[in-house]
Amino acid sequence: MARQFIQQSETTRWIRNRFCIQWRQMAGTTSEPGSAGEVGVASSSTSPSPEAAPPILVRPGALGVWLRDLMISLAISAFIIIFLYQPVKVEGTSMMPSLEDQERIFVNKFVYRLEPIERGDIVVFRYPHDLSKSYIKRVIGTAGDHIRIDSGQVYVNGEPLDEEYVPAEYADSRSYPDTVVPPDSYFVLGDHRSMSQDSREFGPVKQSLIYGKAVFSYWPMDKLGRVR
């Protein structure tokens, strides 16, 4: 009986030890950190922990960069206004219906450095009798042209000028004797012929007094678009 008990005890210890080894191996594959089995199991059944969001760093020079960009933007805006485009407000009704009183437009101040002034252009110029004032009118005749107005009908070099921009209600019946536009000068008229003070009163305008071309209307919104 003693031998049988010893054999049973040894058998029992062997089974217990065998079970413990297997249990440790199984436990190692699921819970023990650093075990070889953890890598395989983690890759298939354990989701990776989310990465922490990187901290937001505020650079000490950010304000300086913002001020630099602001100064550059202001400089570019100033350059555009001084040398290229200038916003102006139309005052008066002499250019109706093309341009209305209080209408806002952009004037291109650089275009005539690249191309000549042409008949039909709407130009802004210094009033010949008071250089502190600016007028806006339409070019009718260029240097060398013969201009004559007969009861409201304009003739250029003996040919009647077709003026779609002057509706019948804005025309007048005034006449003007034949004249030749001097060199470097332009004969200008307002589209609202019965309400315009123009070359019929102060004569042709010298090119040196013309400083821009009306190109774009931006206010009111229903007039938004290219000036024609």
C-alpha positions as CSV (number, residue, x, y, z in Angstrom):
1,M,0.0,0.0,0.0
2,A,2.8,2.4,0.8
3,R,4.5,1.7,-2.5
4,Q,1.2,2.2,-4.3
5,F,0.7,5.5,-2.4
6,I,4.1,6.6,-3.4
7,Q,3.5,5.7,-7.0
8,Q,0.2,7.5,-6.9
9,S,1.9,10.5,-5.2
10,E,4.6,10.6,-7.8
11,T,2.0,10.2,-10.6
12,T,0.0,12.9,-9.0
13,R,3.0,15.3,-8.8
14,W,3.9,14.6,-12.4
15,I,0.4,15.4,-13.6
16,R,0.3,18.5,-11.4
17,N,3.7,19.7,-12.6
18,R,2.7,19.0,-16.2
19,F,-0.5,20.9,-15.8
20,C,1.3,23.9,-14.2
21,I,3.8,24.0,-17.0
22,Q,1.1,24.0,-19.6
23,W,-0.9,26.6,-17.7
24,R,2.1,28.9,-17.4
25,Q,2.7,28.6,-21.1
26,M,-0.9,29.4,-21.9
27,A,-0.9,32.2,-19.5
28,G,2.3,33.5,-21.0
29,T,0.8,33.8,-24.5
30,T,-2.1,36.0,-23.2
31,S,-0.9,38.1,-20.3
32,E,2.8,38.0,-19.6
33,P,4.5,41.1,-20.9
34,G,7.7,40.4,-22.8
35,S,6.9,36.8,-23.8
36,A,7.4,35.6,-27.3
37,G,3.7,34.7,-27.6
38,E,2.5,38.2,-26.8
39,V,3.8,39.5,-30.0
40,G,1.8,37.1,-32.1
41,V,-1.4,37.5,-30.1
42,A,-1.2,41.2,-29.9
43,S,-0.9,41.5,-33.6
44,S,-4.1,39.6,-34.1
45,S,-6.4,40.2,-31.1
46,T,-5.2,43.3,-29.3
47,S,-5.7,46.7,-31.0
48,P,-2.8,49.1,-30.8
49,S,-3.0,52.0,-28.4
50,P,-3.8,55.3,-30.1
51,E,-0.8,57.7,-30.5
52,A,-0.9,60.8,-28.4
53,A,-1.6,64.0,-30.4
54,P,1.5,66.1,-30.8
55,P,1.5,69.3,-28.7
56,I,0.7,72.6,-30.4
57,L,3.6,74.9,-30.3
58,V,3.3,78.6,-30.7
59,R,6.5,80.1,-32.1
60,P,7.6,83.3,-30.4
61,G,8.1,84.9,-33.9
62,A,4.5,84.2,-35.1
63,L,3.4,87.8,-34.4
64,G,6.4,89.1,-36.3
65,V,5.6,87.0,-39.3
66,W,1.9,88.2,-39.2
67,L,3.0,91.8,-39.0
68,R,5.5,91.2,-41.9
69,D,2.7,89.7,-44.1
70,L,0.4,92.6,-43.2
71,M,3.0,95.2,-44.2
72,I,3.6,93.4,-47.5
73,S,-0.1,93.4,-48.2
74,L,-0.4,97.1,-47.4
75,A,2.6,97.9,-49.6
76,I,1.1,95.9,-52.5
77,S,-2.3,97.6,-52.1
78,A,-0.6,101.0,-52.0
79,F,1.3,100.2,-55.2
80,I,-1.8,99.1,-57.0
81,I,-3.7,102.3,-55.9
82,I,-0.9,104.6,-56.7
83,F,0.4,103.1,-60.0
84,L,-2.3,100.8,-61.4
85,Y,-5.9,101.0,-60.2
86,Q,-7.7,103.7,-58.3
87,P,-11.2,103.7,-56.9
88,V,-13.2,106.8,-57.7
89,K,-16.7,108.1,-57.2
90,V,-18.6,109.7,-60.1
91,E,-20.2,113.0,-59.1
92,G,-22.9,114.4,-61.4
93,T,-25.0,113.2,-64.2
94,S,-23.0,114.2,-67.3
95,M,-22.1,110.6,-68.1
96,M,-25.6,109.1,-67.8
97,P,-26.8,106.6,-68.6
98,S,-23.3,104.9,-68.9
99,L,-22.3,106.2,-65.4
100,E,-24.7,107.4,-62.8
101,D,-24.2,110.0,-60.1
102,Q,-22.4,108.5,-57.0
103,E,-21.4,105.3,-58.9
104,R,-18.1,103.8,-57.9
105,I,-15.6,102.7,-60.5
106,F,-12.0,101.6,-60.9
107,V,-9.7,103.8,-63.0
108,N,-6.7,102.1,-64.7
109,K,-3.8,104.6,-64.3
110,F,-1.2,102.5,-66.1
111,V,-3.0,101.4,-69.3
112,Y,-2.0,104.4,-71.4
113,R,1.6,103.6,-70.8
114,L,1.0,100.5,-72.8
115,E,-1.6,101.5,-75.4
116,P,-2.8,104.7,-77.0
117,I,-6.0,106.6,-76.0
118,E,-8.7,105.6,-78.5
119,R,-12.0,107.0,-79.6
120,G,-14.8,105.7,-77.3
121,D,-12.6,105.5,-74.2
122,I,-14.0,107.0,-71.0
123,V,-11.2,108.9,-69.5
124,V,-10.5,110.8,-66.3
125,F,-8.5,114.0,-66.5
126,R,-7.7,117.3,-64.7
127,Y,-10.1,120.0,-65.6
128,P,-8.0,122.5,-67.7
129,H,-9.3,125.6,-65.9
130,D,-8.8,124.2,-62.4
131,L,-6.3,121.4,-62.0
132,S,-7.6,120.6,-58.5
133,K,-10.8,119.1,-60.1
134,S,-11.2,115.9,-62.1
135,Y,-13.6,115.3,-64.9
136,I,-14.7,112.1,-66.6
137,K,-15.8,112.1,-70.2
138,R,-15.8,110.0,-73.4
139,V,-13.2,110.5,-76.1
140,I,-14.8,111.5,-79.4
141,G,-11.8,112.7,-81.4
142,T,-8.0,112.2,-81.4
143,A,-5.2,114.3,-82.6
144,G,-5.7,115.4,-86.3
145,D,-9.4,114.5,-86.4
146,H,-11.9,117.0,-87.8
147,I,-14.8,117.4,-85.4
148,R,-18.1,119.0,-86.2
149,I,-21.5,118.9,-84.5
150,D,-24.7,119.7,-86.4
151,S,-27.9,120.0,-84.4
152,G,-26.6,117.3,-82.0
153,Q,-25.2,115.0,-84.6
154,V,-21.5,114.5,-84.2
155,Y,-19.3,114.2,-87.4
156,V,-15.7,112.9,-87.3
157,N,-13.7,113.6,-90.4
158,G,-16.9,114.3,-92.3
159,E,-18.6,111.0,-91.3
160,P,-21.6,110.8,-88.8
161,L,-20.6,109.1,-85.6
162,D,-22.8,106.3,-84.5
163,E,-23.3,106.8,-80.7
164,E,-25.3,104.0,-79.2
165,Y,-24.3,105.2,-75.7
166,V,-26.4,108.4,-76.2
167,P,-30.1,107.5,-76.1
168,A,-32.5,110.0,-77.6
169,E,-33.6,111.4,-74.2
170,Y,-30.0,112.3,-73.4
171,A,-29.2,114.0,-76.7
172,D,-29.4,117.7,-77.4
173,S,-29.6,119.9,-80.5
174,R,-26.5,122.1,-80.0
175,S,-24.1,122.6,-82.9
176,Y,-20.3,123.1,-82.9
177,P,-18.2,124.5,-85.7
178,D,-15.6,122.3,-87.5
179,T,-12.4,122.1,-85.6
180,V,-9.2,120.1,-85.9
181,V,-8.0,118.4,-82.7
182,P,-4.5,119.7,-81.9
183,P,-1.5,117.3,-81.5
184,D,-1.4,115.4,-78.2
185,S,-5.0,116.4,-77.5
186,Y,-8.4,114.8,-77.4
187,F,-12.0,116.1,-78.0
188,V,-14.2,114.8,-75.2
189,L,-18.0,114.8,-74.6
190,G,-20.3,113.6,-71.9
191,D,-22.9,111.0,-72.8
192,H,-25.6,113.2,-71.3
193,R,-25.2,115.8,-73.9
194,S,-27.8,118.2,-72.5
195,M,-26.2,118.2,-69.1
196,S,-22.5,118.0,-69.8
197,Q,-19.7,120.6,-69.7
198,D,-17.1,119.3,-72.0
199,S,-14.9,120.1,-75.0
200,R,-17.7,122.2,-76.5
201,E,-17.0,124.7,-73.6
202,F,-13.3,124.3,-72.7
203,G,-11.9,122.8,-76.0
204,P,-9.8,119.8,-76.5
205,V,-8.0,118.2,-73.5
206,K,-4.2,117.8,-73.6
207,Q,-2.9,114.3,-73.1
208,S,-0.8,115.4,-70.2
209,L,-4.0,116.1,-68.2
210,I,-5.5,112.6,-68.8
211,Y,-4.4,110.2,-66.0
212,G,-6.7,107.2,-66.3
213,K,-9.3,105.1,-68.1
214,A,-12.5,104.0,-66.5
215,V,-12.5,100.2,-66.7
216,F,-14.8,98.6,-64.0
217,S,-17.9,99.6,-62.0
218,Y,-18.2,98.0,-58.6
219,W,-21.1,99.9,-57.0
220,P,-24.1,99.8,-57.0
221,M,-24.2,96.0,-57.5
222,D,-26.6,96.2,-60.4
223,K,-24.0,98.1,-62.3
224,L,-21.2,95.6,-61.5
225,G,-19.1,95.0,-64.6
226,R,-16.9,96.5,-67.2
227,V,-17.4,100.1,-68.1
228,R,-18.3,100.6,-71.7
